[in-house]
């Protein structure tokens, strides 16, 4: 259905699908955040720990980490400062680029990651994976992949 200005309004079915997606996204994020609280972590903290733990030498350039976590460099800098105070990460200068900095996972950060990861995976399983049969999970992934691919490409063009 179009209006005078050419806007293609969502059909009732499209609107229900969109709103369900938003609700699931918010509720799942809320629940995963709650399950990280006993460890003193937020989802942003956990995402940074995951990225660093999976990177070579458990380090990433701050600019790459900002891109990987979809955070502004300023926001990431504040986040890393907070995580430094908690002893989870530290910053190191980049020898090849005097302006560049690395975020580096500390031994305490690595131990935190090893302790929290099983609980987080259990949370993801309980609140998402185990609620859908395997064929539905595969269909959901296949459905969402083109959207994710398009959004990644658009992000790269900005």
N, C-alpha and C positions, 0 to 999 in steps of 0.2 A: 504494500500500500504506500503510495507516495503522496506528499503534501504539495502545496503550491511552490515551495522553494526547492523541490526535488529530493527531499529527504526520504529515503526508503526506510520507513518505520519497521520495527520488528513485528513479525506475526506473533500471535499468541503463543504458539509453540516455540518460536525462536526466543521470545522474551522469557518463557518459563525455563528454557535450557540455559540461557545466559544467567538468570538469577539463581538457578540451582548451582551453576558453576561458581558464582561469586560466594554463595552461602557456604558451599563445601570448602572453598579455598580459605575463607575466614575462619570457619569452625575448626578445620584441620590445623591451621597455623596456631590458633588459640590453644588447642589441646596439646600440640607438640611443644609449644612454649611452656605450658603448665608442667609438662613432664620433665622439662629441663631445669625448672626452678630449684628443685632440691640440690642441684649441682652448682647453683649460682651462675648459670649460663642463660643467655638468650639465644634465640634462633640465629641471630647475626653472629654472636660469639661462636656458636657451633659451626656455622657455615665457614667462618674464617679458619677455625681449627681443622676442619675437613680439608679445605683447600691447601693449607700448609702441610698437613700430614701426608697428602697425596703428591706433593711436589718434590722434585729432586732436592736433596739436602734439607728438606722440610723448610724451604724458604721460597718467597716470591717477591718480586719487585712490587712495591706498594701500588704502582699504577696498574699492574696486571691483576693484583688482588682486588683493587677497586672495580675493574672491569668484570672480573669473574663473579663478584658478589653484587653487581649492579648498584654500587654505592658511589657517591661523589668522592673525590679524593679528600675533600675536607671532612666529610662524614666518616670515612674510613679512618682518617688520621685520629679523630676523636675516639673512635671505637678501639683502635690499636693502643692509644694512650691508656684507656681504661683497662685493656687486657694486659698491658705492660705492668700496671700497678698491681694486678692480680698475679703476676709472675708467669703468665701463660705464653707470652711472646716478648720479643725484644726487636729493636730496629738495629740494622747495621748499614753502614755506608756502602755504596756500590763503587768499587775501585775503578771500573771502566767509565763511570758517569758520575762525576762529583755531585750532581744534583739528585741523583737517584738514591733511593733507600730500599732496603729489603726488610720485609717482616719475616722474622724467623721464629719458628716454634721452639720454645724452651723445653728442657727435659720435663719440667713440671707440666707444661702444656701437652706434651706427648703422653705423659701418664694420665692426665685428665682426659684426653681423647680416648685412650685405651679403656679407662674406667666408664666413661659416659656412652661411648658408641654402642655397646650391647643394649643399654637401656633405651637409647634413641631408636635403634633398629626395632626393638620390641614394641615401642610406642607406634612407630610407622606401621608395623605389621598389625597391631591390634586395632588401630583407628583408620586404616586404609586397606592395606593389602589383603588381610584375611576377610574383609567384608565383601569382596568380589571374587567370583570364581575365576580361575586362570584364563579362560577364554574371554571373559569380559575385560580383564586387565589387559590382555593383548589387544583387544579391540579398542580399548580406551587409549592405549599408547599409540596405536596406528592412527587413530582419529586426531590425536593432539600433535603428533610429529610434524605435519605440514604447517600448523599454526606456529609451533616453536621455531621451525626452520625459517619461516617468513619473518618472524619477529627478530630472530638473531641477525638475519641479513639486513633488516632495516636499522637495527642498532649499529651495525658495522658501517652503514652509510651516513650516520649522523656525524 
